[in-house]
């Protein structure tokens, strides 16, 4: 039961993007198309999963004073592994994401989960936490990518869905579009959750 | 004192382990990465010089990498060369094709770039690329006047345009001086 709770919290209640507002840099930067958001989410989930497991394994060996630099080295190692594997075996995806893969190192979701969860819990729960958070981050980025791609390019995952008379709102694939879309999404999701909380208090 | 030495040692061990893992992964992936890059480069010669049967190296030194595209009969019908220059972020590497008969650019292909996905990365899309095909070698062309820039990516558009005009001059000089 606890395992299920650790998994499910990342999807909605503690969703890294919509509820905790962590990892805003990749969230805003790469979600200009659905496929970019999806690939970024998967790469981040891999790094988060591997780092969470390693840190929860070695947490007793790392003295408290140097835990942050030690975690950063572990995270950076997995980011570089992801970068190299993508470059060798998925050159097309690597070409699109290029610059943003190395930037996963400074994604605060990963350091945040490692520091607040993996360093205090066992390997199994850390792995489940990472999967939940990874999936939560991935769906959030993919959703933002889909919305921005529809308005900005009239397509989803590169497939045209709007008629040719549709005027593309280029602003949606430019940086301001990221802020606009994220802001509106946060408003919708916050108002949904508020109703839910007050209802549950009544009962 | 003893404590800080312990901390230094632990961090060094972690860094060493990380370095060891990474060099192992790199040694596994680097042959594949190089093969992918080389295959791309060779495939792109055929893409920028449609109609050629084979190619041979014309010049390969530090400054330039030029290929001659050969027709079925073995005549040189086009030149393809690798051009490299600064983009909006990082370097842009192009394979550019030149048709000898019409003295025009055939097209270019992006080998490497680090432009912004969705914006500058469109230098790799047909809509932008086709503007360069059939441009004469010797008439210079500019963004705005002759080339329509990509929306939101003026710097990337200008970088590609300038890279092509500049490298074209260099190639013409090399080829021209060899002929005399």
Interface residues (C-beta under 8 A of the other chain):
Chain A: X30 X32 X33 X36 X61 X62 X63 X65 X66 X69 X70 X73 X74 X76 X77 X80 X81 X84 X85 X87 X88 X89 X91 X95 X96 X97 X98 X99 X100 X170 X173 X174
Chain B: X6 X7 X10 X11 X14 X15 X18 X21 X22 X25 X26 X29 X30 X32 X33 X36 X40 X89 X90 X113 X114 X117 X118 X119 X121 X151 X152
